Amino acid sequence: MFEISQIRCFVAVAEELHFSRAAERLNMTQPPLSRQIRLLEHHVGTQLIERTSRSVRLTAAGRAFLPQAARILRMAEEAAATARRVAKGETGSLSIGFTAASGYGLLPQIVRRIRVHSPGISLTLKELVSRGQLEALAAGQLDLGLLRPHAEHGELEAISLAQESLVLAIPSREAAHWPERPVPADLNGRPFVMYSPYEAQYFYHLLQGIFDRSAASPDVVEYVAQMHTMLALVHSGIGAALIPEAATRLHFEGIVMRRLATDPPRPVETVCAYRKDNDNPVLGIFKTHILPGLNGH
């Protein structure tokens, strides 16, 4: 099979119709140029260039071969340029997993910063619960996850991005029966929508710890995994709920939001996680140029 260098030599001679000028253009001498042309003709199986002491011209086969040869050169140059841009992180793709809450504030901030710094990068965004993100990261299906803190995983690097408050969500029609500045003890005995201990382990254990320290015992009427469902149940009047502050951007009508006083005051944490062995250059750009400017980092 012929080589790109042979194609390059042929195109130069075909365009110049002069071996000396073609050799000068390619920064080489005429003997190796002639040798490359002969090798190309051998691989193609026919003569492409006729050379006499007075002229150089293309054969019929050479004239037919030239447009495709020039196209091959363009494709090779474009492929090389693309490879260089990918290696520098100027183009390529980044797959990001995110929880529902991080999709309201943190994710848009990250997307904006990536678009400004590297507009040629293609983003794939996938909303997943934290457990689903961990599984996708382990399988190599995500480059980066915006999720809740998790048990230490040897293959993953996790960096804290943000901390936020808990907000009490209550039906508007019952707002008068709740204090303006609620504390965990105010939930004692009241109907409460709780996070699932399986699909939402982080929030379940976080709230359970707060309740235990405050000797509060809400009346759990339902366990759910997603905040959309939780707020829908609050709106229906089934009970109150605690959500991270970022989720207040959902603006559910018929629900009043009041910040819960806790110690520490911002107990909800978001981390970004990625595989330590991920060699995606775009992830390198994220870690070097995007991550340092994010909230809390």
C-alpha positions as CSV (number, residue, x, y, z in Angstrom):
1,M,0.0,0.0,0.0
2,F,1.2,3.5,-0.8
3,E,2.2,6.0,1.9
4,I,1.0,9.5,2.5
5,S,4.5,10.8,1.7
6,Q,4.2,9.3,-1.8
7,I,0.8,10.9,-2.3
8,R,2.3,14.2,-1.2
9,C,5.1,13.9,-3.7
10,F,2.7,13.0,-6.5
11,V,0.4,15.9,-5.8
12,A,3.3,18.4,-5.8
13,V,4.7,17.1,-9.1
14,A,1.2,17.0,-10.6
15,E,0.5,20.6,-9.6
16,E,3.9,22.0,-10.6
17,L,4.5,19.8,-13.6
18,H,8.1,20.3,-12.9
19,F,10.3,18.0,-10.7
20,S,12.7,20.7,-9.7
21,R,10.0,23.1,-8.5
22,A,8.1,20.2,-6.8
23,A,11.3,19.1,-5.0
24,E,11.9,22.7,-3.8
25,R,8.3,22.9,-2.6
26,L,8.7,19.8,-0.6
27,N,12.2,20.8,0.7
28,M,13.9,17.7,-0.8
29,T,16.1,16.9,-3.7
30,Q,15.0,15.4,-7.0
31,P,16.4,11.9,-6.8
32,P,14.3,10.9,-3.7
33,L,11.3,12.7,-5.2
34,S,11.6,10.6,-8.4
35,R,12.0,7.4,-6.2
36,Q,8.8,8.2,-4.3
37,I,6.9,8.6,-7.5
38,R,8.2,5.3,-8.9
39,L,7.2,3.6,-5.6
40,L,3.7,5.1,-5.8
41,E,3.3,4.0,-9.4
42,H,4.4,0.5,-8.4
43,H,1.8,0.3,-5.7
44,V,-1.0,1.7,-7.9
45,G,0.0,-0.6,-10.7
46,T,0.2,1.9,-13.6
47,Q,2.2,4.9,-14.8
48,L,0.9,8.2,-13.5
49,I,3.5,10.7,-14.7
50,E,5.3,10.9,-18.1
51,R,8.6,12.6,-17.9
52,T,10.8,13.6,-20.8
53,S,13.8,15.9,-21.1
54,R,11.5,18.7,-22.2
55,S,8.3,18.2,-20.2
56,V,6.4,16.5,-17.4
57,R,2.7,15.6,-17.9
58,L,0.1,13.4,-16.3
59,T,-1.1,10.2,-17.9
60,A,-4.8,9.6,-18.2
61,A,-4.5,7.5,-15.1
62,G,-2.6,10.3,-13.3
63,R,-5.3,12.8,-14.2
64,A,-7.9,10.5,-12.7
65,F,-5.8,9.8,-9.7
66,L,-5.0,13.5,-8.8
67,P,-8.4,14.6,-7.4
68,Q,-8.6,11.6,-5.1
69,A,-4.9,11.9,-4.1
70,A,-5.5,15.6,-3.2
71,R,-8.6,14.6,-1.2
72,I,-6.5,12.0,0.7
73,L,-4.0,14.6,1.6
74,R,-6.7,17.0,2.9
75,M,-8.2,14.3,5.0
76,A,-4.9,13.3,6.5
77,E,-4.1,16.9,7.3
78,E,-7.5,17.4,8.9
79,A,-7.2,14.2,10.9
80,A,-3.8,15.3,12.2
81,A,-5.1,18.7,13.1
82,T,-8.1,17.1,14.9
83,A,-5.8,14.8,16.8
84,R,-3.7,17.8,17.9
85,R,-6.8,19.7,19.1
86,V,-8.0,16.7,21.0
87,A,-4.6,16.1,22.6
88,K,-4.7,19.8,23.7
89,G,-8.3,19.5,25.0
90,E,-9.5,22.1,22.4
91,T,-12.0,19.7,21.0
92,G,-13.4,16.3,22.0
93,S,-16.2,15.3,24.3
94,L,-16.9,15.1,28.0
95,S,-19.8,13.1,29.5
96,I,-21.1,14.5,32.8
97,G,-23.5,12.8,35.2
98,F,-25.4,15.0,37.6
99,T,-28.1,14.7,40.3
100,A,-31.4,16.6,40.0
101,A,-30.3,19.2,42.6
102,S,-26.9,19.9,41.0
103,G,-28.7,20.4,37.7
104,Y,-30.3,23.6,39.0
105,G,-27.2,25.5,39.9
106,L,-23.8,23.7,39.8
107,L,-24.2,22.1,36.4
108,P,-25.2,25.3,34.5
109,Q,-22.2,27.0,36.1
110,I,-19.9,24.2,34.8
111,V,-21.4,24.2,31.3
112,R,-21.0,28.0,31.0
113,R,-17.3,27.9,32.1
114,I,-16.6,25.0,29.6
115,R,-18.3,26.9,26.8
116,V,-16.3,30.0,27.4
117,H,-12.9,28.3,27.9
118,S,-13.3,25.5,25.2
119,P,-16.2,26.2,22.9
120,G,-15.2,23.2,20.6
121,I,-15.9,20.6,23.3
122,S,-19.0,18.5,23.0
123,L,-20.9,17.8,26.2
124,T,-23.1,14.8,27.0
125,L,-25.2,15.4,30.1
126,K,-27.0,12.5,32.0
127,E,-29.2,13.0,35.0
128,L,-28.6,10.1,37.4
129,V,-28.9,9.4,41.1
130,S,-25.5,9.2,42.9
131,R,-25.5,5.4,42.9
132,G,-26.2,5.3,39.2
133,Q,-23.3,7.8,38.5
134,L,-20.9,5.6,40.5
135,E,-21.9,2.6,38.5
136,A,-21.5,4.6,35.2
137,L,-18.1,6.0,36.3
138,A,-16.9,2.5,37.1
139,A,-18.0,1.2,33.7
140,G,-16.3,4.1,31.9
141,Q,-19.7,5.5,30.7
142,L,-19.1,8.8,32.4
143,D,-16.0,11.1,32.5
144,L,-17.3,13.1,35.4
145,G,-20.0,12.8,38.1
146,L,-21.6,15.6,40.2
147,L,-23.0,13.6,43.0
148,R,-23.2,13.2,46.8
149,P,-20.3,12.0,49.0
150,H,-19.9,8.2,48.8
151,A,-17.8,5.5,50.3
152,E,-14.2,5.6,49.3
153,H,-13.5,4.0,46.0
154,G,-10.0,3.1,45.0
155,E,-10.5,3.8,41.3
156,L,-12.2,7.2,41.8
157,E,-11.0,10.6,42.8
158,A,-13.6,12.7,44.6
159,I,-13.3,16.5,45.2
160,S,-15.7,18.6,47.2
161,L,-17.4,21.3,45.1
162,A,-20.1,22.9,47.2
163,Q,-22.0,22.9,50.5
164,E,-25.5,24.0,51.0
165,S,-28.3,24.4,53.5
166,L,-31.3,22.2,54.0
167,V,-34.7,23.9,53.3
168,L,-38.0,22.8,54.8
169,A,-40.7,22.5,52.2
170,I,-44.3,22.7,53.5
171,P,-47.7,23.1,51.9
172,S,-48.6,26.8,51.6
173,R,-52.0,26.2,53.3
174,E,-50.2,24.8,56.4
175,A,-47.5,27.5,56.6
176,A,-49.1,29.3,59.5
177,H,-48.7,26.2,61.6
178,W,-44.9,26.2,61.2
179,P,-42.3,28.5,62.7
180,E,-40.6,31.1,60.4
181,R,-37.2,29.8,61.4
182,P,-37.6,26.0,61.9
183,V,-35.2,23.7,63.7
184,P,-35.1,19.9,63.4
185,A,-37.1,19.5,66.6
186,D,-40.1,21.3,64.9
187,L,-40.5,18.2,62.8
188,N,-41.2,15.9,65.8
189,G,-44.4,14.0,65.2
190,R,-45.4,15.8,62.1
191,P,-46.1,14.0,58.7
192,F,-42.9,13.8,56.8
193,V,-41.8,12.7,53.3
194,M,-38.4,10.9,53.8
195,Y,-35.7,9.9,51.4
196,S,-35.4,6.2,50.5
197,P,-32.7,4.4,52.4
198,Y,-31.8,2.5,49.2
199,E,-32.0,4.9,46.2
200,A,-31.1,8.0,48.2
201,Q,-28.8,6.7,50.9
202,Y,-26.8,9.9,51.3
203,F,-29.8,12.0,52.2
204,Y,-31.4,9.3,54.3
205,H,-28.4,9.0,56.5
206,L,-27.8,12.7,56.6
207,L,-31.3,13.5,57.8
208,Q,-31.4,10.5,60.2
209,G,-28.2,11.8,61.8
210,I,-29.7,15.3,62.2
211,F,-32.9,13.8,63.7
212,D,-30.9,11.6,66.1
213,R,-28.8,14.5,67.3
214,S,-31.9,16.7,67.8
215,A,-34.1,13.9,69.3
216,A,-36.6,14.6,66.6
217,S,-38.9,11.9,65.4
218,P,-41.0,12.9,62.3
219,D,-43.9,10.8,61.3
220,V,-42.6,9.3,58.0
221,V,-45.5,8.8,55.7
222,E,-43.6,8.0,52.5
223,Y,-40.1,7.1,51.3
224,V,-39.1,8.4,47.9
225,A,-35.9,8.7,45.8
226,Q,-36.4,11.8,43.7
227,M,-37.0,15.4,44.8
228,H,-39.5,16.0,42.0
229,T,-41.7,13.3,43.5
230,M,-41.0,14.6,47.1
231,L,-42.1,18.1,46.2
232,A,-45.2,16.8,44.4
233,L,-46.2,14.9,47.5
234,V,-45.6,18.0,49.7
235,H,-47.8,20.0,47.3
236,S,-50.5,17.4,47.7
237,G,-50.5,18.0,51.4
238,I,-49.3,14.6,52.5
239,G,-46.5,16.0,54.6
240,A,-43.4,18.2,54.8
241,A,-39.9,17.5,53.4
242,L,-36.3,18.6,53.6
243,I,-34.5,19.4,50.4
244,P,-31.1,20.9,49.5
245,E,-31.2,24.7,48.9
246,A,-30.4,24.3,45.2
247,A,-33.7,22.5,44.7
248,T,-35.7,25.6,45.7
249,R,-35.1,26.8,42.1
250,L,-37.9,24.3,41.1
251,H,-40.4,26.9,42.3
252,F,-43.3,24.6,43.0
253,E,-46.5,26.6,43.4
254,G,-48.4,25.9,46.6
255,I,-45.2,25.2,48.6
256,V,-43.4,27.4,51.1
257,M,-39.7,27.1,51.6
258,R,-38.0,27.9,54.9
259,R,-34.3,27.3,55.7
260,L,-33.7,24.8,58.5
261,A,-31.3,25.7,61.2
262,T,-28.7,23.0,61.5
263,D,-25.2,22.4,62.8
264,P,-23.2,22.7,60.6
265,P,-25.4,25.3,58.8
266,R,-24.6,23.8,55.3
267,P,-24.6,20.1,55.8
268,V,-25.4,19.1,52.2
269,E,-22.3,18.4,50.1
270,T,-21.7,17.9,46.4
271,V,-18.6,16.3,45.0
272,C,-17.2,15.7,41.6
273,A,-15.8,12.3,40.9
274,Y,-13.8,10.8,38.1
275,R,-11.7,7.8,37.4
276,K,-8.1,8.2,38.2
277,D,-7.1,6.3,35.1
278,N,-9.2,8.4,32.7
279,D,-6.9,9.9,30.1
280,N,-9.5,12.0,28.3
281,P,-7.6,15.3,27.6
282,V,-10.9,17.2,28.0
283,L,-11.1,15.9,31.6
284,G,-7.6,17.2,32.1
285,I,-8.8,20.6,30.8
286,F,-11.7,20.5,33.3
287,K,-9.4,19.7,36.2
288,T,-6.9,22.3,35.3
289,H,-9.0,25.3,34.1
290,I,-12.6,24.7,35.2
291,L,-12.5,23.0,38.6
292,P,-10.4,25.7,40.4
293,G,-13.0,28.4,39.8
294,L,-16.1,26.5,41.0
295,N,-18.0,27.3,44.1
296,G,-16.4,26.1,47.3
297,H,-13.1,25.1,45.5
